């Protein structure tokens, strides 16, 4: 988003709500997001599973 709106970033006019929209879209875009977690054990399990794929 910051690359797309370079001038807005330069002048500090990107509203925090715009960041929330981008974060929401990224979290629920299952084509690009494989894992979203704050639990370290889940990350380790995911990476071990991907190692064998």
Buried (B, 14 or more C-beta within 10 A) or exposed (E): BEEEEEEBEEEEEBEEEEEEEBEEEEEEEEEEEEEEEEEEEEEEEEEEEEEEE
